[in-house]
Every structure is written in C-alpha cells, then in structure tokens.
Amino acid sequence: MKQGVIKVEAKVYDAIEVIKARGSVRKFTPGVEIPAEELDEILTLAAKAPSAWNLQHWRYLVITKPEVKERILPIAFNQDQVVNSSATVVILGDLEANRSVHDVYGTAYKQGQLPKEVYETMVRQVNAAYENNPQVARDSAILNASLSAMQLMLAAKAKGYDTCPMGGFDREALIKELNIPSRYLPVMLISIGKAAEPARPTTRFSLDQLVIRESF
C-alpha cells in the first residue's frame, strides 16, 4: 500500500439497492485510492450502456493525479469533490461517432455474423444521418454519453463507491487545459470515491406529477 493511501472495504449492493442508495455526494474522504482493477471494472460496466447504432459515443478521461485535479479545480468552479475524490472522470461525447461504424459493423461482417448488404446498409444509414443533419452529431454525443454516465454512477455504487455528477464547469477551459481533441465534447464530470458525508436528502416528485398516461 502506498504511503498516505487509505484502503477501505467496499460494500456490494444488488440492483434495486444500488438505485435507491445512489446519491450525489459532495464530501469525499481524501486519500482513498480505488484499485486500478476496480476502476477498470466500473468503466467496463459503464461502457455496456446502450447507444444509437451501437456506436458507443462515450470516452472516459480519467483523472487521478492530485496535480491534475488541482489544475481543473478552478475550471470546475472550485467544487471540492474534484480534488477530494479518488478520481474525477470527464465524460466525453464523440461528435464523430459515425467514424466508428466500420469498426462496429465491420468486425461482425468479417466474422460472418452480418451479411454484406446489411453491413453496407448500416454504414450508409449512419453516415447519411450525420451528413444530412449537423445537429445529430451533438445530440447523439450528449444523449448517448449521458446513458453511459448514469451507468457509471450505478456501477460505482454497486462496487461500494459514491459519485457526484457535475455539469457546472468551463468547457472551453477544460478542453484547452486537458488538450481534448475537437472530436470530443465534454458532457459532464463525475467524481468517484468514498463519502465523507452522506448525500443530502432530496425531494422527489410523485408519479402523479411525473407520469402522463397515453397522451397529454
């Protein structure tokens, strides 16, 4: 164990418990290190989220070094969870996800799992969608990366860690500071670690306020 690193025992939850137990924690215990294999497992689970055309529009910029956390602290408007958590993950949306279509469907085609005509049809559909409507790229990047972000938070809770999603940060400054290529859009930051204080209770609307049956 590294000097100054705190090791904690993680609690394992089932799916319903995870959903009920997850909350946005803003006070983390400094010095807690998530083992690399556990962090990789959380990210692997996050990457199993669904996505349009299975293009997997997400990328994860993982920040664990204290000096890098300090650099992005003012960019995140001095939200302490950025530096006190074990890791802060920048969820990136792929604005050029259509470039992945050959990797996604080409592998299945080469392995004989997909007929050539289906492969070619999917490539045409995806590229046409991106070329004919410029808004598709941004909308798809944000929507699909957000699906993975939610799955990341649930996976972290299932492994006994807490999270805090943050939409409040200077995107342009973050892009510049971390040399993020123009292909990727920072969607949100998620801090992961062990809670020093539990998430604050939040008011939730009842289903009567949320659910519309069949039509307005």
C-alpha positions as CSV (number, residue, x, y, z in Angstrom):
1,M,0.0,0.0,0.0
2,K,1.3,3.5,-0.9
3,Q,2.1,5.8,2.0
4,G,-0.8,8.1,2.8
5,V,-3.3,6.0,0.9
6,I,-6.4,4.9,2.7
7,K,-7.8,1.5,2.0
8,V,-11.5,0.9,2.6
9,E,-13.7,-2.2,2.3
10,A,-16.3,-1.8,-0.4
11,K,-19.9,-2.9,0.2
12,V,-21.6,-4.8,-2.7
13,Y,-25.2,-3.9,-3.5
14,D,-27.9,-5.6,-5.6
15,A,-29.5,-3.7,-8.5
16,I,-32.5,-2.2,-6.6
17,E,-30.4,-1.3,-3.6
18,V,-28.0,0.5,-5.9
19,I,-30.7,2.6,-7.5
20,K,-32.1,3.5,-4.0
21,A,-28.7,4.1,-2.4
22,R,-27.1,6.2,-5.1
23,G,-26.9,9.9,-4.3
24,S,-24.8,12.9,-5.3
25,V,-22.1,13.0,-2.7
26,R,-20.2,16.3,-2.4
27,K,-17.9,15.5,0.5
28,F,-15.3,12.7,-0.2
29,T,-12.7,11.2,2.1
30,P,-9.3,12.4,0.8
31,G,-6.6,9.9,0.2
32,V,-8.8,6.9,-0.7
33,E,-7.4,5.1,-3.7
34,I,-9.6,2.9,-5.9
35,P,-7.6,-0.1,-7.1
36,A,-6.9,0.1,-10.8
37,E,-8.7,-3.2,-11.5
38,E,-11.9,-1.9,-9.7
39,L,-11.9,1.3,-11.5
40,D,-11.5,-0.5,-14.8
41,E,-14.4,-2.8,-13.9
42,I,-16.6,0.3,-13.2
43,L,-15.6,1.7,-16.6
44,T,-16.2,-1.6,-18.3
45,L,-19.7,-1.8,-16.8
46,A,-20.4,1.8,-17.8
47,A,-19.4,1.0,-21.4
48,K,-22.1,-1.6,-21.6
49,A,-24.7,1.1,-21.8
50,P,-26.9,1.2,-24.9
51,S,-26.2,3.6,-27.8
52,A,-27.6,4.6,-31.1
53,W,-26.4,2.2,-33.8
54,N,-24.1,0.8,-31.1
55,L,-21.6,3.5,-31.9
56,Q,-20.6,3.8,-28.3
57,H,-20.4,7.6,-28.3
58,W,-18.6,7.9,-24.9
59,R,-15.0,8.2,-23.9
60,Y,-13.7,8.5,-20.4
61,L,-10.9,10.9,-19.5
62,V,-9.8,9.6,-16.0
63,I,-8.1,11.9,-13.7
64,T,-6.4,10.5,-10.5
65,K,-3.2,12.5,-10.1
66,P,-3.5,15.2,-7.5
67,E,-1.7,17.8,-9.6
68,V,-4.1,17.4,-12.5
69,K,-7.1,17.6,-10.2
70,E,-5.7,20.9,-8.8
71,R,-5.4,22.2,-12.4
72,I,-9.1,21.5,-13.2
73,L,-10.4,22.6,-9.8
74,P,-10.9,26.3,-10.8
75,I,-12.3,25.1,-14.2
76,A,-14.9,23.2,-12.2
77,F,-15.7,26.4,-10.2
78,N,-13.8,25.2,-7.2
79,Q,-16.1,22.2,-6.4
80,D,-14.0,20.4,-3.8
81,Q,-15.2,16.9,-4.8
82,V,-12.9,17.3,-7.9
83,V,-9.8,17.1,-5.7
84,N,-11.0,15.2,-2.7
85,S,-12.5,12.2,-4.6
86,S,-10.4,9.2,-5.7
87,A,-11.0,10.0,-9.3
88,T,-12.7,12.6,-11.5
89,V,-13.9,11.3,-14.8
90,V,-14.6,13.6,-17.7
91,I,-17.4,12.0,-19.7
92,L,-16.8,12.8,-23.4
93,G,-19.3,12.6,-26.2
94,D,-18.0,11.6,-29.6
95,L,-19.1,14.2,-32.2
96,E,-17.7,12.0,-35.0
97,A,-19.1,8.7,-33.8
98,N,-20.1,7.8,-37.4
99,R,-16.3,7.2,-38.0
100,S,-16.7,4.1,-35.7
101,V,-19.3,2.5,-37.9
102,H,-16.8,0.3,-39.8
103,D,-15.3,-0.9,-36.5
104,V,-18.7,-1.7,-35.1
105,Y,-20.2,-3.5,-38.0
106,G,-17.1,-4.4,-40.0
107,T,-16.0,-6.9,-37.3
108,A,-19.3,-8.7,-37.4
109,Y,-19.2,-8.7,-41.2
110,K,-15.7,-10.1,-41.3
111,Q,-16.6,-12.8,-38.8
112,G,-19.6,-13.9,-40.9
113,Q,-22.2,-12.7,-38.4
114,L,-23.6,-10.0,-40.6
115,P,-24.5,-10.2,-44.3
116,K,-22.6,-7.8,-46.6
117,E,-25.7,-6.0,-47.7
118,V,-26.7,-5.3,-44.0
119,Y,-23.2,-4.1,-43.2
120,E,-23.3,-1.7,-46.2
121,T,-26.8,-0.5,-45.4
122,M,-25.9,0.3,-41.8
123,V,-22.8,2.3,-43.0
124,R,-24.9,4.3,-45.4
125,Q,-27.6,5.0,-42.8
126,V,-25.2,6.2,-40.1
127,N,-23.2,8.4,-42.5
128,A,-26.3,9.9,-44.0
129,A,-27.7,10.7,-40.6
130,Y,-24.6,12.6,-39.7
131,E,-24.1,14.3,-43.0
132,N,-27.7,15.4,-43.6
133,N,-28.3,16.9,-40.1
134,P,-25.4,18.6,-38.3
135,Q,-27.4,18.6,-35.0
136,V,-27.4,14.8,-35.0
137,A,-23.7,14.7,-34.0
138,R,-24.1,16.9,-30.9
139,D,-27.4,15.5,-29.8
140,S,-26.2,11.9,-30.2
141,A,-22.9,12.6,-28.4
142,I,-24.7,14.1,-25.4
143,L,-27.6,11.7,-25.2
144,N,-25.5,8.5,-25.5
145,A,-22.6,9.6,-23.3
146,S,-25.2,10.5,-20.7
147,L,-26.6,7.0,-20.8
148,S,-23.1,5.7,-20.1
149,A,-22.5,8.3,-17.3
150,M,-25.6,7.1,-15.4
151,Q,-24.5,3.5,-15.8
152,L,-21.0,4.5,-14.5
153,M,-22.6,6.0,-11.3
154,L,-24.7,2.9,-10.7
155,A,-21.7,0.6,-11.3
156,A,-19.6,2.7,-8.9
157,K,-22.3,2.4,-6.2
158,A,-22.6,-1.3,-6.8
159,K,-18.8,-1.6,-6.1
160,G,-19.3,0.4,-2.9
161,Y,-18.2,3.9,-4.1
162,D,-20.0,7.2,-4.3
163,T,-20.2,9.7,-7.1
164,C,-21.2,13.2,-7.9
165,P,-22.1,14.3,-11.5
166,M,-21.2,17.9,-12.4
167,G,-22.4,19.9,-15.3
168,G,-21.0,23.1,-13.8
169,F,-17.6,23.7,-15.4
170,D,-16.0,25.8,-18.1
171,R,-16.0,23.6,-21.1
172,E,-13.7,25.7,-23.3
173,A,-11.2,26.0,-20.5
174,L,-11.3,22.3,-19.8
175,I,-10.8,21.5,-23.4
176,K,-7.7,23.7,-23.5
177,E,-6.3,22.6,-20.2
178,L,-6.5,18.9,-21.0
179,N,-5.8,19.1,-24.7
180,I,-9.2,17.5,-25.6
181,P,-9.4,16.9,-29.4
182,S,-12.2,18.7,-31.2
183,R,-13.8,15.3,-31.9
184,Y,-14.9,15.1,-28.3
185,L,-17.4,17.2,-26.3
186,P,-17.1,17.3,-22.5
187,V,-20.6,16.3,-21.3
188,M,-20.1,16.2,-17.6
189,L,-17.6,15.5,-14.8
190,I,-18.2,12.6,-12.4
191,S,-16.2,12.4,-9.2
192,I,-15.8,8.9,-7.6
193,G,-14.7,8.0,-4.1
194,K,-15.8,7.2,-0.6
195,A,-18.2,9.6,1.0
196,A,-17.0,11.6,4.0
197,E,-20.6,12.7,4.4
198,P,-23.8,11.1,3.0
199,A,-25.6,12.7,0.1
200,R,-28.1,15.3,1.2
201,P,-31.8,14.1,1.1
202,T,-33.6,15.4,-1.9
203,T,-37.2,16.0,-2.7
204,R,-38.6,13.7,-5.4
205,F,-41.8,14.2,-7.3
206,S,-44.5,11.6,-7.0
207,L,-45.6,9.6,-10.1
208,D,-48.8,11.6,-10.2
209,Q,-46.6,14.6,-11.0
210,L,-44.3,12.8,-13.4
211,V,-46.3,10.3,-15.4
212,I,-48.6,11.1,-18.4
213,R,-50.7,8.1,-19.5
214,E,-51.0,7.7,-23.2
215,S,-51.3,11.4,-24.2
216,F,-51.5,14.9,-22.8
